[in-house]
Amino acid sequence: MRSRLTREEHTVRFSHLWSAIATRHSDTIDCKFLVNGRGVVVALAHPAFGEFRERAGRPLTDQETAALAAAYLREYLESDREISGATLAVGREEVLRLAGSLGFLR
């Protein structure tokens, strides 16, 4: 993917996802990516998953969760924001917005 402003190329690879309550006592679902070889975690607010289930009548799949995190990371990198830490926190409203924009929530 390429930055819109600087035209910098980023190589992004998905690694895995997990419930962060067990590893860092966070109420998130974490998706790890390698961005230019450096580990970056996109932490999706877990309350959004319950709200998604209520609205859609079904849970988000792991594949959809990874796609949500990838979409957020793409938007983040394309907007030329610098990744200052290893974790990018994504709030409930943003997770639901992404679910709608990807067609998971109608």
PyRosetta script that sets phi, psi and omega in degrees:
from pyrosetta import init, pose_from_sequence

init()
pose = pose_from_sequence("MRSRLTREEHTVRFSHLWSAIATRHSDTIDCKFLVNGRGVVVALAHPAFGEFRERAGRPLTDQETAALAAAYLREYLESDREISGATLAVGREEVLRLAGSLGFLR")
pose.set_psi(1, 155.6)
pose.set_omega(1, -174.7)
pose.set_phi(2, -125.0)
pose.set_psi(2, 138.7)
pose.set_omega(2, 175.2)
pose.set_phi(3, -66.4)
pose.set_psi(3, 137.0)
pose.set_omega(3, -179.8)
pose.set_phi(4, -69.8)
pose.set_psi(4, -36.6)
pose.set_omega(4, -175.7)
pose.set_phi(5, -86.4)
pose.set_psi(5, -53.0)
pose.set_omega(5, -174.8)
pose.set_phi(6, -89.8)
pose.set_psi(6, -13.4)
pose.set_omega(6, -177.3)
pose.set_phi(7, 65.5)
pose.set_psi(7, 14.6)
pose.set_omega(7, 178.5)
pose.set_phi(8, -66.8)
pose.set_psi(8, 135.0)
pose.set_omega(8, 177.7)
pose.set_phi(9, -85.5)
pose.set_psi(9, 137.5)
pose.set_omega(9, 175.5)
pose.set_phi(10, -122.5)
pose.set_psi(10, 130.9)
pose.set_omega(10, 172.8)
pose.set_phi(11, -97.1)
pose.set_psi(11, 122.0)
pose.set_omega(11, -175.3)
pose.set_phi(12, -123.7)
pose.set_psi(12, 131.2)
pose.set_omega(12, 176.8)
pose.set_phi(13, -130.4)
pose.set_psi(13, 133.6)
pose.set_omega(13, 174.8)
pose.set_phi(14, -76.6)
pose.set_psi(14, 139.2)
pose.set_omega(14, 177.9)
pose.set_phi(15, -107.6)
pose.set_psi(15, -66.3)
pose.set_omega(15, -178.4)
pose.set_phi(16, -167.7)
pose.set_psi(16, 172.2)
pose.set_omega(16, 176.2)
pose.set_phi(17, -133.4)
pose.set_psi(17, 156.0)
pose.set_omega(17, -179.3)
pose.set_phi(18, -160.7)
pose.set_psi(18, 163.7)
pose.set_omega(18, 174.6)
pose.set_phi(19, -82.2)
pose.set_psi(19, 121.0)
pose.set_omega(19, -173.3)
pose.set_phi(20, -78.6)
pose.set_psi(20, -7.5)
pose.set_omega(20, 179.7)
pose.set_phi(21, -60.6)
pose.set_psi(21, -34.5)
pose.set_omega(21, -177.9)
pose.set_phi(22, -78.4)
pose.set_psi(22, -33.2)
pose.set_omega(22, -173.3)
pose.set_phi(23, -95.5)
pose.set_psi(23, -36.3)
pose.set_omega(23, -178.3)
pose.set_phi(24, -137.6)
pose.set_psi(24, 19.0)
pose.set_omega(24, 176.0)
pose.set_phi(25, 53.6)
pose.set_psi(25, 42.2)
pose.set_omega(25, -179.7)
pose.set_phi(26, -115.4)
pose.set_psi(26, 140.5)
pose.set_omega(26, 179.9)
pose.set_phi(27, -85.4)
pose.set_psi(27, 60.6)
pose.set_omega(27, -178.4)
pose.set_phi(28, -138.3)
pose.set_psi(28, 162.0)
pose.set_omega(28, 165.7)
pose.set_phi(29, -104.3)
pose.set_psi(29, 120.3)
pose.set_omega(29, -175.6)
pose.set_phi(30, -99.4)
pose.set_psi(30, 135.5)
pose.set_omega(30, 176.0)
pose.set_phi(31, -120.7)
pose.set_psi(31, 122.6)
pose.set_omega(31, -178.4)
pose.set_phi(32, -98.1)
pose.set_psi(32, 134.8)
pose.set_omega(32, 176.0)
pose.set_phi(33, -126.8)
pose.set_psi(33, 156.8)
pose.set_omega(33, 168.8)
pose.set_phi(34, -106.7)
pose.set_psi(34, 118.3)
pose.set_omega(34, 178.9)
pose.set_phi(35, -110.6)
pose.set_psi(35, 111.9)
pose.set_omega(35, -174.9)
pose.set_phi(36, 52.6)
pose.set_psi(36, 38.3)
pose.set_omega(36, 177.5)
pose.set_phi(37, 84.0)
pose.set_psi(37, -4.6)
pose.set_omega(37, -177.4)
pose.set_phi(38, -102.8)
pose.set_psi(38, 133.2)
pose.set_omega(38, -179.1)
pose.set_phi(39, -69.1)
pose.set_psi(39, 129.2)
pose.set_omega(39, 176.8)
pose.set_phi(40, -133.6)
pose.set_psi(40, 131.3)
pose.set_omega(40, 178.4)
pose.set_phi(41, -106.3)
pose.set_psi(41, 128.9)
pose.set_omega(41, 172.4)
pose.set_phi(42, -101.1)
pose.set_psi(42, 112.2)
pose.set_omega(42, -175.0)
pose.set_phi(43, -98.1)
pose.set_psi(43, 107.0)
pose.set_omega(43, -177.6)
pose.set_phi(44, -90.9)
pose.set_psi(44, 126.8)
pose.set_omega(44, -177.7)
pose.set_phi(45, -58.1)
pose.set_psi(45, 121.1)
pose.set_omega(45, -177.6)
pose.set_phi(46, -62.2)
pose.set_psi(46, -35.7)
pose.set_omega(46, 178.2)
pose.set_phi(47, -56.3)
pose.set_psi(47, -26.9)
pose.set_omega(47, 178.1)
pose.set_phi(48, -65.1)
pose.set_psi(48, -29.3)
pose.set_omega(48, -178.9)
pose.set_phi(49, -69.1)
pose.set_psi(49, -39.2)
pose.set_omega(49, 175.7)
pose.set_phi(50, -66.2)
pose.set_psi(50, -41.6)
pose.set_omega(50, 178.8)
pose.set_phi(51, -66.6)
pose.set_psi(51, -38.5)
pose.set_omega(51, 176.6)
pose.set_phi(52, -59.5)
pose.set_psi(52, -46.4)
pose.set_omega(52, -179.0)
pose.set_phi(53, -59.9)
pose.set_psi(53, -41.2)
pose.set_omega(53, 178.4)
pose.set_phi(54, -63.7)
pose.set_psi(54, -44.2)
pose.set_omega(54, -177.5)
pose.set_phi(55, -73.5)
pose.set_psi(55, -43.2)
pose.set_omega(55, -173.3)
pose.set_phi(56, -90.9)
pose.set_psi(56, -18.4)
pose.set_omega(56, -178.2)
pose.set_phi(57, 77.9)
pose.set_psi(57, 15.8)
pose.set_omega(57, 179.3)
pose.set_phi(58, -159.2)
pose.set_psi(58, 159.1)
pose.set_omega(58, 177.9)
pose.set_phi(59, -82.8)
pose.set_psi(59, 160.7)
pose.set_omega(59, 170.5)
pose.set_phi(60, -72.0)
pose.set_psi(60, 138.9)
pose.set_omega(60, 176.1)
pose.set_phi(61, -81.9)
pose.set_psi(61, 166.2)
pose.set_omega(61, 175.8)
pose.set_phi(62, -60.8)
pose.set_psi(62, -40.5)
pose.set_omega(62, 179.5)
pose.set_phi(63, -62.5)
pose.set_psi(63, -42.9)
pose.set_omega(63, 177.8)
pose.set_phi(64, -65.9)
pose.set_psi(64, -38.1)
pose.set_omega(64, 178.2)
pose.set_phi(65, -62.1)
pose.set_psi(65, -45.1)
pose.set_omega(65, 177.6)
pose.set_phi(66, -62.6)
pose.set_psi(66, -38.9)
pose.set_omega(66, 178.7)
pose.set_phi(67, -65.7)
pose.set_psi(67, -39.0)
pose.set_omega(67, 176.7)
pose.set_phi(68, -60.9)
pose.set_psi(68, -47.6)
pose.set_omega(68, -179.5)
pose.set_phi(69, -63.6)
pose.set_psi(69, -40.9)
pose.set_omega(69, 179.1)
pose.set_phi(70, -64.6)
pose.set_psi(70, -40.0)
pose.set_omega(70, 178.7)
pose.set_phi(71, -63.9)
pose.set_psi(71, -41.5)
pose.set_omega(71, 177.9)
pose.set_phi(72, -63.7)
pose.set_psi(72, -45.6)
pose.set_omega(72, -179.6)
pose.set_phi(73, -62.3)
pose.set_psi(73, -40.6)
pose.set_omega(73, 177.4)
pose.set_phi(74, -60.0)
pose.set_psi(74, -50.3)
pose.set_omega(74, 178.8)
pose.set_phi(75, -58.4)
pose.set_psi(75, -41.8)
pose.set_omega(75, -178.3)
pose.set_phi(76, -62.0)
pose.set_psi(76, -49.3)
pose.set_omega(76, -178.1)
pose.set_phi(77, -70.4)
pose.set_psi(77, -38.0)
pose.set_omega(77, 179.7)
pose.set_phi(78, -67.7)
pose.set_psi(78, -23.6)
pose.set_omega(78, 179.8)
pose.set_phi(79, -86.9)
pose.set_psi(79, 6.2)
pose.set_omega(79, 176.1)
pose.set_phi(80, 66.7)
pose.set_psi(80, 21.1)
pose.set_omega(80, 173.3)
pose.set_phi(81, -77.3)
pose.set_psi(81, 139.7)
pose.set_omega(81, -179.7)
pose.set_phi(82, -82.4)
pose.set_psi(82, 139.7)
pose.set_omega(82, 175.0)
pose.set_phi(83, -84.9)
pose.set_psi(83, 102.0)
pose.set_omega(83, -175.2)
pose.set_phi(84, -86.1)
pose.set_psi(84, -27.0)
pose.set_omega(84, 179.1)
pose.set_phi(85, -127.3)
pose.set_psi(85, -177.3)
pose.set_omega(85, -178.3)
pose.set_phi(86, -88.3)
pose.set_psi(86, -7.0)
pose.set_omega(86, -177.4)
pose.set_phi(87, -127.5)
pose.set_psi(87, 130.1)
pose.set_omega(87, 175.0)
pose.set_phi(88, -109.9)
pose.set_psi(88, 115.0)
pose.set_omega(88, -178.4)
pose.set_phi(89, -86.8)
pose.set_psi(89, 131.2)
pose.set_omega(89, -179.5)
pose.set_phi(90, -118.3)
pose.set_psi(90, 118.0)
pose.set_omega(90, -177.3)
pose.set_phi(91, -72.9)
pose.set_psi(91, 168.8)
pose.set_omega(91, -177.6)
pose.set_phi(92, -55.2)
pose.set_psi(92, -50.2)
pose.set_omega(92, -177.6)
pose.set_phi(93, -61.5)
pose.set_psi(93, -39.6)
pose.set_omega(93, -179.4)
pose.set_phi(94, -68.2)
pose.set_psi(94, -39.5)
pose.set_omega(94, 177.0)
pose.set_phi(95, -61.2)
pose.set_psi(95, -45.1)
pose.set_omega(95, -179.9)
pose.set_phi(96, -67.1)
pose.set_psi(96, -36.2)
pose.set_omega(96, 175.9)
pose.set_phi(97, -61.8)
pose.set_psi(97, -45.6)
pose.set_omega(97, 179.3)
pose.set_phi(98, -63.9)
pose.set_psi(98, -40.4)
pose.set_omega(98, 178.1)
pose.set_phi(99, -59.9)
pose.set_psi(99, -39.9)
pose.set_omega(99, 177.0)
pose.set_phi(100, -67.8)
pose.set_psi(100, -43.6)
pose.set_omega(100, -177.0)
pose.set_phi(101, -68.7)
pose.set_psi(101, -26.2)
pose.set_omega(101, 177.9)
pose.set_phi(102, -88.9)
pose.set_psi(102, -1.7)
pose.set_omega(102, 177.5)
pose.set_phi(103, 83.9)
pose.set_psi(103, 12.3)
pose.set_omega(103, 178.8)
pose.set_phi(104, -81.4)
pose.set_psi(104, -25.4)
pose.set_omega(104, -177.3)
pose.set_phi(105, -122.5)
pose.set_psi(105, 116.3)
pose.set_omega(105, -177.2)
pose.set_phi(106, -110.1)
pose.dump_pdb("model.pdb")
